[in-house]
Amino acid sequence: LVEQRDSRGTELVVAEFHKKIKDAFEVFDHEANNTVDVREIRTIIRSLGCCPSEGELHDLIVEIEEEEPTGYIRFEKFLPVMTKVLLEKRYRPIPEDILLRSFEVLDPSKRGFLTKEELIKYMTEEGEPFSQEEMEEMLSAAIDPESNSIRYKDYIAMMVVDDG
């Protein structure tokens, strides 16, 4: 009986994921023909609460693209891959406390902010560099135009996804 209840619970979760994925996909299916531009996939995946790195995103796109890439992704190929990602809780956002500690490492004098110049330097020279598009997106959301800096506690609070 417990086994039966568990599989029914999983079926409900899968059905819920299918609806979320379909709803997110349809926002970008401008022709209503069950396809979206491959460039929209990152936005769709992020709207589903997943934050893959550029490398992980590339691997996902390779998995869901046609044998001969057309520049479009079909819903039938996207659905099973994205369902698996959600079931396995892959690409979860980084918890708030870890994000805060990361920013504090970049701010050794504990000012509570980074200048725009410092942020650009870290985003382009350390770890996996941000693309130009990602950098502009982050700067427009994070930088306070008056002080030309990022108060990272405020930024973290704004970007953390509520999992509840």
Backbone as CSV, one residue per row, in Angstrom:
resi,resn,N_x,N_y,N_z,CA_x,CA_y,CA_z,C_x,C_y,C_z
1,LEU,0.837,-1.210,0.000,0.000,0.000,0.000,0.869,1.256,0.000
2,VAL,1.918,1.262,0.806,2.801,2.430,0.868,3.429,2.663,-0.504
3,GLU,3.877,1.560,-1.146,4.486,1.651,-2.469,3.508,2.271,-3.474
4,GLN,2.255,1.814,-3.415,1.235,2.321,-4.330,1.017,3.826,-4.122
5,ARG,0.929,4.231,-2.848,0.707,5.641,-2.536,1.887,6.476,-3.037
6,ASP,3.106,5.946,-2.881,4.292,6.675,-3.308,4.288,6.891,-4.822
7,SER,3.929,5.861,-5.582,3.935,6.029,-7.042,2.839,7.008,-7.466
8,ARG,1.698,7.005,-6.774,0.650,7.958,-7.088,1.126,9.373,-6.767
9,GLY,1.863,9.533,-5.667,2.423,10.831,-5.299,3.378,11.329,-6.368
10,THR,4.221,10.435,-6.880,5.161,10.795,-7.939,4.411,11.188,-9.198
11,GLU,3.348,10.445,-9.512,2.538,10.778,-10.702,1.960,12.186,-10.582
12,LEU,1.494,12.538,-9.377,0.942,13.879,-9.164,2.012,14.945,-9.349
13,VAL,3.208,14.680,-8.815,4.321,15.619,-8.949,4.673,15.785,-10.421
14,VAL,4.760,14.676,-11.152,5.088,14.725,-12.584,4.024,15.516,-13.336
15,ALA,2.759,15.269,-13.033,1.671,15.998,-13.704,1.781,17.500,-13.416
16,GLU,2.131,17.837,-12.178,2.298,19.247,-11.793,3.470,19.870,-12.568
17,PHE,4.588,19.142,-12.652,5.751,19.616,-13.413,5.392,19.804,-14.881
18,HIS,4.649,18.839,-15.455,4.259,18.937,-16.865,3.467,20.219,-17.112
19,LYS,2.561,20.530,-16.194,1.759,21.751,-16.358,2.651,22.996,-16.277
20,LYS,3.548,23.035,-15.280,4.458,24.184,-15.130,5.322,24.357,-16.381
21,ILE,5.862,23.252,-16.882,6.745,23.294,-18.054,5.959,23.769,-19.269
22,LYS,4.753,23.223,-19.451,3.921,23.600,-20.602,3.582,25.097,-20.537
23,ASP,3.190,25.570,-19.348,2.849,26.988,-19.178,4.043,27.887,-19.500
24,ALA,5.223,27.518,-18.996,6.426,28.326,-19.235,6.797,28.313,-20.717
25,PHE,6.672,27.153,-21.352,7.025,26.996,-22.767,6.087,27.828,-23.638
26,GLU,4.796,27.775,-23.308,3.786,28.455,-24.129,3.966,29.967,-24.162
27,VAL,4.547,30.547,-23.108,4.803,31.988,-23.081,5.672,32.396,-24.274
28,PHE,6.602,31.496,-24.666,7.550,31.816,-25.739,7.215,31.138,-27.068
29,ASP,6.124,30.385,-27.080,5.696,29.711,-28.315,4.810,30.683,-29.092
30,HIS,5.453,31.671,-29.716,4.725,32.779,-30.341,3.859,32.346,-31.519
31,GLU,4.233,31.270,-32.173,3.454,30.782,-33.323,2.394,29.762,-32.891
32,ALA,2.372,29.421,-31.610,1.476,28.387,-31.078,1.609,27.083,-31.877
33,ASN,2.865,26.698,-32.172,3.099,25.458,-32.938,4.026,24.501,-32.179
34,ASN,4.038,24.616,-30.856,4.839,23.744,-29.993,6.340,23.833,-30.250
35,THR,6.817,25.003,-30.691,8.254,25.228,-30.806,8.586,26.609,-30.245
36,VAL,9.825,26.724,-29.746,10.333,28.026,-29.294,11.724,28.217,-29.870
37,ASP,12.116,29.471,-29.989,13.461,29.803,-30.430,14.442,29.276,-29.385
38,VAL,15.513,28.645,-29.836,16.494,28.054,-28.921,17.065,29.110,-27.970
39,ARG,17.099,30.380,-28.397,17.639,31.449,-27.551,16.740,31.762,-26.359
40,GLU,15.497,31.266,-26.386,14.560,31.503,-25.272,14.673,30.434,-24.180
41,ILE,15.400,29.352,-24.482,15.443,28.210,-23.560,15.989,28.608,-22.186
42,ARG,17.054,29.420,-22.152,17.627,29.840,-20.859,16.548,30.505,-20.004
43,THR,15.773,31.411,-20.600,14.744,32.143,-19.858,13.661,31.182,-19.357
44,ILE,13.267,30.231,-20.202,12.240,29.255,-19.803,12.747,28.425,-18.624
45,ILE,13.989,27.943,-18.722,14.555,27.102,-17.662,14.663,27.895,-16.363
46,ARG,15.104,29.139,-16.449,15.222,29.971,-15.236,13.854,30.270,-14.641
47,SER,12.839,30.448,-15.501,11.496,30.726,-14.974,10.941,29.525,-14.211
48,LEU,11.533,28.348,-14.446,11.131,27.133,-13.734,11.964,26.922,-12.468
49,GLY,12.741,27.949,-12.087,13.496,27.901,-10.833,14.841,27.210,-10.925
50,CYS,15.335,26.975,-12.142,16.626,26.318,-12.320,17.667,27.330,-12.784
51,CYS,18.880,27.175,-12.285,19.954,28.114,-12.612,21.183,27.368,-13.125
52,PRO,21.084,26.774,-14.323,22.264,26.063,-14.835,23.366,27.040,-15.242
53,SER,24.623,26.567,-15.171,25.747,27.369,-15.667,25.670,27.385,-17.195
54,GLU,26.505,28.195,-17.824,26.532,28.231,-19.296,26.831,26.845,-19.863
55,GLY,27.801,26.148,-19.259,28.164,24.803,-19.726,27.005,23.831,-19.592
56,GLU,26.320,23.865,-18.441,25.175,22.976,-18.211,24.042,23.306,-19.176
57,LEU,23.827,24.602,-19.419,22.787,25.031,-20.355,23.091,24.506,-21.758
58,HIS,24.348,24.625,-22.165,24.773,24.135,-23.480,24.494,22.640,-23.596
59,ASP,24.840,21.864,-22.554,24.612,20.413,-22.571,23.117,20.095,-22.672
60,LEU,22.300,20.857,-21.951,20.844,20.655,-22.010,20.321,20.912,-23.425
61,ILE,20.789,21.992,-24.036,20.324,22.342,-25.387,20.733,21.257,-26.374
62,VAL,21.960,20.747,-26.243,22.419,19.658,-27.123,21.483,18.452,-26.981
63,GLU,21.055,18.186,-25.743,20.179,17.044,-25.467,18.787,17.213,-26.086
64,ILE,18.288,18.446,-26.156,16.912,18.649,-26.620,16.805,19.135,-28.057
65,GLU,17.940,19.483,-28.675,17.896,19.946,-30.062,17.670,18.778,-31.018
66,GLU,17.245,19.118,-32.212,17.111,18.113,-33.275,18.503,17.636,-33.684
67,GLU,18.555,16.474,-34.366,19.843,15.966,-34.878,20.513,17.041,-35.722
68,GLU,19.734,17.658,-36.611,20.215,18.787,-37.416,19.602,20.043,-36.810
69,PRO,20.369,20.803,-36.002,19.785,21.974,-35.316,19.085,22.943,-36.275
70,THR,17.876,23.355,-35.874,17.053,24.246,-36.704,16.977,25.653,-36.114
71,GLY,17.475,25.807,-34.869,17.320,27.086,-34.181,16.046,27.109,-33.347
72,TYR,15.280,26.013,-33.410,14.039,25.903,-32.639,14.051,24.630,-31.807
73,ILE,13.354,24.684,-30.678,13.230,23.526,-29.793,11.765,23.116,-29.772
74,ARG,11.534,21.813,-29.979,10.164,21.288,-29.963,9.773,20.900,-28.536
75,PHE,8.512,21.175,-28.181,8.002,20.882,-26.848,8.157,19.401,-26.507
76,GLU,7.898,18.511,-27.475,7.965,17.056,-27.211,9.367,16.638,-26.756
77,LYS,10.408,17.332,-27.229,11.770,16.987,-26.817,12.140,17.686,-25.509
78,PHE,11.578,18.886,-25.292,11.888,19.666,-24.097,11.241,19.067,-22.854
79,LEU,9.994,18.622,-22.987,9.214,18.159,-21.831,9.890,17.039,-21.037
80,PRO,10.290,15.914,-21.665,10.869,14.834,-20.848,12.198,15.226,-20.201
81,VAL,13.008,15.992,-20.905,14.307,16.397,-20.355,14.099,17.335,-19.170
82,MET,13.215,18.311,-19.325,12.971,19.276,-18.246,12.269,18.619,-17.062
83,THR,11.397,17.663,-17.317,10.728,16.941,-16.223,11.774,16.224,-15.374
84,LYS,12.724,15.575,-16.036,13.802,14.861,-15.339,14.638,15.849,-14.512
85,VAL,14.956,17.002,-15.083,15.733,18.033,-14.373,14.999,18.439,-13.093
86,LEU,13.690,18.694,-13.202,12.914,19.127,-12.033,12.790,18.010,-10.994
87,LEU,12.572,16.783,-11.446,12.455,15.648,-10.518,13.762,15.434,-9.757
88,GLU,14.874,15.599,-10.444,16.183,15.384,-9.815,16.672,16.619,-9.067
89,LYS,15.857,17.695,-9.085,16.218,18.960,-8.413,17.594,19.445,-8.853
90,ARG,17.857,19.370,-10.167,19.139,19.830,-10.697,19.134,21.346,-10.863
91,TYR,20.310,21.920,-10.828,20.526,23.356,-11.079,19.760,24.241,-10.099
92,ARG,19.714,23.808,-8.827,19.007,24.611,-7.827,19.767,25.904,-7.568
93,PRO,19.064,26.976,-7.240,19.752,28.230,-6.902,20.613,28.043,-5.653
94,ILE,21.653,28.826,-5.546,22.555,28.753,-4.399,21.851,29.399,-3.198
95,PRO,21.930,28.752,-2.007,21.264,29.332,-0.824,21.811,30.719,-0.462
96,GLU,20.942,31.510,0.157,21.238,32.910,0.469,22.513,33.084,1.298
97,ASP,22.703,32.234,2.321,23.874,32.402,3.195,25.184,32.164,2.436
98,ILE,25.172,31.231,1.494,26.382,30.956,0.701,26.657,32.122,-0.253
99,LEU,25.601,32.672,-0.854,25.766,33.843,-1.722,26.373,35.007,-0.935
100,LEU,25.856,35.227,0.269,26.339,36.333,1.090,27.818,36.142,1.420
101,ARG,28.196,34.919,1.822,29.611,34.653,2.135,30.493,34.881,0.908
102,SER,29.979,34.529,-0.271,30.748,34.723,-1.506,31.006,36.205,-1.760
103,PHE,29.977,37.025,-1.595,30.157,38.468,-1.778,31.115,39.032,-0.723
104,GLU,31.003,38.528,0.520,31.859,39.043,1.597,33.330,38.747,1.323
105,VAL,33.623,37.619,0.667,35.003,37.288,0.287,35.541,38.340,-0.682
106,LEU,34.671,38.837,-1.566,35.072,39.853,-2.543,35.150,41.250,-1.921
107,ASP,34.662,41.369,-0.697,34.616,42.667,0.006,35.342,42.519,1.349
108,PRO,36.677,42.315,1.323,37.402,42.022,2.570,37.313,43.137,3.616
109,SER,37.112,44.386,3.189,37.012,45.458,4.185,35.589,45.617,4.727
110,LYS,34.690,44.689,4.356,33.319,44.622,4.907,32.551,45.934,4.766
111,ARG,32.616,46.544,3.570,31.892,47.792,3.331,30.403,47.534,3.128
112,GLY,30.059,46.312,2.689,28.647,45.995,2.416,28.260,46.274,0.974
113,PHE,29.248,46.680,0.157,28.961,46.925,-1.259,30.215,46.661,-2.088
114,LEU,30.023,46.508,-3.383,31.120,46.433,-4.350,30.869,47.529,-5.371
115,THR,31.929,48.147,-5.872,31.743,49.146,-6.920,31.438,48.434,-8.232
116,LYS,30.870,49.165,-9.155,30.565,48.620,-10.476,31.844,48.058,-11.112
117,GLU,32.953,48.780,-10.997,34.231,48.356,-11.588,34.696,47.035,-10.973
118,GLU,34.593,46.919,-9.638,35.001,45.671,-8.973,34.136,44.516,-9.463
119,LEU,32.837,44.754,-9.543,31.912,43.709,-9.968,32.235,43.242,-11.391
120,ILE,32.470,44.182,-12.292,32.814,43.827,-13.681,34.104,43.003,-13.706
121,LYS,35.089,43.423,-12.915,36.371,42.695,-12.863,36.136,41.244,-12.428
122,TYR,35.377,41.043,-11.347,35.137,39.681,-10.855,34.323,38.851,-11.854
123,MET,33.381,39.508,-12.522,32.497,38.785,-13.457,33.217,38.383,-14.738
124,THR,34.289,39.069,-15.082,34.957,38.778,-16.353,36.303,38.087,-16.183
125,GLU,36.890,38.165,-14.978,38.246,37.631,-14.820,38.329,36.407,-13.924
126,GLU,37.295,36.113,-13.166,37.351,35.003,-12.209,36.403,33.882,-12.631
127,GLY,36.771,32.645,-12.329,35.890,31.493,-12.558,35.379,31.387,-13.982
128,GLU,34.108,31.040,-14.120,33.466,30.945,-15.441,32.993,32.344,-15.814
129,PRO,33.651,32.996,-16.798,33.299,34.391,-17.080,31.865,34.546,-17.581
130,PHE,31.257,35.649,-17.207,29.915,35.989,-17.676,29.988,36.383,-19.145
131,SER,28.936,36.058,-19.894,28.844,36.559,-21.267,28.491,38.043,-21.173
132,GLN,28.672,38.763,-22.270,28.337,40.197,-22.306,26.871,40.407,-21.917
133,GLU,25.998,39.555,-22.471,24.553,39.663,-22.208,24.254,39.444,-20.726
134,GLU,24.860,38.398,-20.128,24.637,38.112,-18.709,25.143,39.262,-17.843
135,MET,26.308,39.811,-18.228,26.897,40.896,-17.452,25.991,42.128,-17.480
136,GLU,25.501,42.489,-18.668,24.616,43.657,-18.772,23.331,43.442,-17.979
137,GLU,22.802,42.210,-18.046,21.573,41.883,-17.317,21.794,42.046,-15.813
138,MET,22.917,41.520,-15.316,23.190,41.607,-13.879,23.433,43.057,-13.466
139,LEU,24.228,43.788,-14.249,24.532,45.175,-13.887,23.266,46.027,-13.844
140,SER,22.370,45.818,-14.802,21.149,46.632,-14.818,20.271,46.320,-13.608
141,ALA,20.302,45.075,-13.139,19.487,44.700,-11.978,20.175,45.030,-10.663
142,ALA,21.509,44.975,-10.636,22.230,45.036,-9.360,22.787,46.401,-8.999
143,ILE,23.207,47.163,-9.990,23.918,48.411,-9.698,22.946,49.555,-9.407
144,ASP,23.187,50.217,-8.291,22.426,51.417,-7.941,23.038,52.578,-8.725
145,PRO,22.251,53.212,-9.616,22.823,54.249,-10.474,23.365,55.464,-9.708
146,GLU,22.807,55.741,-8.531,23.272,56.911,-7.767,24.659,56.694,-7.180
147,SER,24.881,55.498,-6.586,26.176,55.243,-5.947,27.126,54.496,-6.888
148,ASN,26.599,54.009,-8.014,27.380,53.232,-8.985,28.026,52.010,-8.321
149,SER,27.253,51.402,-7.386,27.747,50.219,-6.682,26.586,49.260,-6.430
150,ILE,26.936,48.069,-5.929,25.921,47.063,-5.594,25.956,46.838,-4.085
151,ARG,24.830,47.079,-3.432,24.681,46.710,-2.013,24.236,45.252,-2.045
152,TYR,25.206,44.349,-1.831,24.939,42.954,-2.148,23.894,42.278,-1.260
153,LYS,23.695,42.725,-0.029,22.632,42.116,0.798,21.264,42.368,0.167
154,ASP,21.054,43.592,-0.332,19.785,43.924,-0.989,19.626,43.105,-2.273
155,TYR,20.726,42.993,-3.025,20.681,42.263,-4.300,20.365,40.788,-4.062
156,ILE,21.008,40.183,-3.071,20.785,38.761,-2.774,19.321,38.543,-2.387
157,ALA,18.794,39.408,-1.538,17.394,39.276,-1.102,16.457,39.326,-2.313
158,MET,16.818,40.157,-3.302,15.973,40.325,-4.485,16.047,39.084,-5.400
159,MET,17.221,38.422,-5.463,17.386,37.366,-6.454,17.149,35.965,-5.939
160,VAL,17.034,35.788,-4.631,16.829,34.440,-4.096,15.435,33.949,-4.442
161,VAL,15.373,32.725,-4.954,14.087,32.125,-5.329,13.499,31.456,-4.112
162,ASP,12.251,31.771,-3.816,11.575,31.127,-2.689,11.131,29.743,-3.137
163,ASP,11.635,28.721,-2.440,11.358,27.342,-2.838,10.013,26.834,-2.317
164,GLY,9.362,27.618,-1.454,8.138,27.154,-0.809,7.046,27.097,-1.702
